[in-house]
């Protein structure tokens, strides 16, 4: 039998925020690769103005890298472990809801 892997509290936090970064990467990256401007923290005003497609590809890619580091390099994330999936799912759902509220006011989704 191998060593059991111990789940530490900071793994929970890492998985929560890792999935939040993963969800945040999607709209920026997709808008960028399709050539559409989209809100980003680098626009004027931040989060409200539109950034170029190129900026959004870079910002989305940066979010993907952070998501990978938090999900893939901290602890031992297991897709078959319900605790890991529930924590990551909660982070992703939280970010998705925040993005829906934030971007919904610009695109009539509220």
N, C-alpha and C positions, 0 to 999 in steps of 0.2 A: 504494500500500500504506500502511496505517495504522501507527501505532506499535505495537510489540508490548507487551503488558502483562506486566510483570515480577511474578512471584510472590515475595513476601517472606516470611520465616520467620514473622512475626507474623500473616500472613494464615492460615497453617496453624493456628495456635493459636486464632485468632478463629473459624474455621470449625468446629474441633473443639468448642469450648465453645458456640458458637452452636447447634449441633445438640443438644448436651446440654441447654441451656436449653429448646429446642423440645420435646424429649421430656419434660422435667420439667413443662412447662406442661400437657400433655395430661391426666394424671390429676386434677390440681387443678381445672382448668377444667371438665372433664366432670363430676366429682363435684359441683362447685358449681352448675353450671347444671341439674343433675338434682335439686338440693335435698338432697343427702346431705352429712353432715359427713365430714371426711377429715383425716388427719394433715397438719400444716404446721409450719413453723419457729416459728409464733406460738402454738402450743398449749402446754399445761402437762402434762407436760414436753415441751419442744420436739421435734418429730418423732415423738412417740409419742401424745400426747393428740390429741383431735379438735378441729378448728376448724370454725366454722360454714360453711355453704354460701357465704355472702357473702364471708367471708375467703378462701375457696378460689378464688372467681371473680376476686377482686382479685389474689391471688397468682399464679394461672395467667396472667392478663392481663399482669402485670408480667414474667413469664417469657417470654411471647410478644414483648413489646417488646424485651427484651434479646436474644432470639434474632434478631429482625429487625435490630437494630443490628449485631450481630456477623456475621450472614450477608449482609445486604443493603447495609450501609454501609461495611464494611471491605473494601478491595480490590474485586475484580470477580468475585463468585461466579458460576460458569458451570455450569449443569446438564449441559452436554455435555462438561465437562472431567472425565475420570476421576479425576484427582488431587483435585480439589475434592470430588467425590462420595465417594471413599474416605475422605478425612480427615473429612468431615462424618458419614459413615456410622459411622466408628469412634467418634466422639464420641457420637452418638446411641445406638449399641449399648452403649457403656460405661455411659451413664446408665441405659438400659433394664435392664441386668443389675443395676446397683446398686439401682434402684428395686424390681426383682423380689425381690431378697434382703431389702431393708429392709421393704417392705410385705407380703411373703410371710409373715413371722413373725406378723403381725397377722391375716391372712386365711386362714391354713392353706395357703399356696402353697408351703411348703418341704417 
